Amino acid sequence: MAEITREEARKNIRDTLRAFSRKVESARNSYDRIPLPGKYIVADYDDPRYSCGILAEEAAKEPSFIDEASSEELARLAEICGQLNKKYSLGVRDMPEGVNVIVNQNGKDDVSKELSQYDINKINTLHPDIRDSVKTMLQNLKKDGVKVEITLALRTYEEQDILFAKGRNDKGEVSDQSKVVTNARGGQSYHNFGLAFDLTVYDKDNKKTWKQDSEEWKKVIAEGKNQGFEAGAEWADFPDLPHFQKTFGLTTKQLRTKKEKDETKNGYVNVK
């Protein structure tokens, strides 16, 4: 495996994304959508509005995220940029396939507990009283070699109502059970109070896995419970594999009442 410095990786990523941005600008409607893995590529969450083209445009304007990326993330981005360079003949020097980003001559970055800025941003939307537990959970999983990402954290009442409407008619009655994703309306989910989050888990081949009996998910569920979270995977009536929550003994009705009475601090309901 080839080794490159952080500066080499950063320069190559910036050069590639800027070159790709120019190509997109000159042929805005003709470039292909390329789902890319990584914390800044929302396309990885099956949202067709985003593409590597949008990433490139944003990176060209504000490339600071490259400086914040861990060595592991830089290696992933560098590899993807190599693919972009070849596919679109961008004229940027190719990165070797399979790179390992080193921090200095004495060794590699210690990323055993380092979280992505994407996950940190998601954690910071959660209720302050669970942030440390979520961070510890993700750090321990990373140290144990399990790759996870937070896909959903805080969700507004309005966003919750949109999800509730999936598979239902205007009266809220189920019209297509296969499309139903939640039974909770706005204010009826712990997500609405920053007390719940959903995870994506990757297998050893760096592919998303939804197999609850996999070693990865077993470790994720066990670690979540160790940190005091309730695992949606263990719900009998409506199992929700990616979901974890901490209720502090409060129902969503009680949380709504507290919010309506403005029993809050910095926008979050008081739970203690």
KAKA-V138946 format. One line per field, one symbol per residue. ss: DSSP state (A for helix, B for strand, O for the rest). psi: psi as a letter, one per 20 degrees, with the letter a starting at -180 (. if undefined). A space follows every 10 residues. Layout:
# KAKA-V138946
ss: ???
psi: ???
This chain:
# KAKA-V138946
ss: OBBBBAAAAA AAAAAAAAAA AAAAAAOOOO OOOOOOOOOO OAAAAOOOOO OAAAAAAAAA AOOAAAAAOO AAAAAAAAAA AAAAAAAAOO OOOOOOOOBB BBBBOOBBOO OOOOOOAAAA AAAOOOOAAA AAAAAAAAAA AAAOOOOBBB BBOOOOAAAA AAAAAOOBOO OOOBOOAAAO OOOOOOOOOA AAAOOBBBBB BBOOOOOBOO OOOOAAAAAA AAAAAAOOOB BAAAOOOOOO OOBBBOOOOO OAAAAAAAAA OOOBBOOBBO OO
psi: pqpqrghggg gggggghggh ghgghimhji qqpopqqrhi nihikkoiiq rhgggggghh gnjhhhhiqr hghggghhgg hhgggghjli jqpqqqpmqo pqhaiiarqn jhjpqqhghg gghiirphii ghhgggghgh gghjjppqqp hpdpprgghg hgghipjqah ijqphnhiip iqjprpijqi hijkjqqqqp pqaijkqppk ohjqhghggg gghghhjjqp ohhjphhmpn gipqqoikjp rhghgggggh jkmrpkiqpp i.
